[in-house]
Amino acid sequence: MGRNLLRPIVRTCPRRYDMSVTKIKHNTGTTADLRAAIEASDKSKRQIEAEAGLAAGTVSRFARGQRNITLGAAERVAVAIGYRLRLVRERKPKMKGR
């Protein structure tokens, strides 16, 4: 009975399912822009973390694409490097002939 309790939990997936498909590329849009702004900043990543009130290593791992950050953290990082996040409504493409 003790052996059954120590057995690791393993998730399986169907053979036809490709695990590489589950990885989402986050290097588009706002995240890529924020990462580029961090790299272009004249401040060190530790300075940015201190000003944004984030844990050590958070900005470095985000900039390398190893982790994501919350929207609140992204906003604080943007302010620390002299930017501001804001929503911009996308315009619907005009239909031809109207």
Secondary structure, DSSP 8 states (H G I E B T S, - for coil): -HHHHH--------TT--GGGG-----SHHHHHHHHHHHH-SS-HHHHHHHHT--TTHHHHHHTTS----HHHHHHHHHHTT-------------TT-
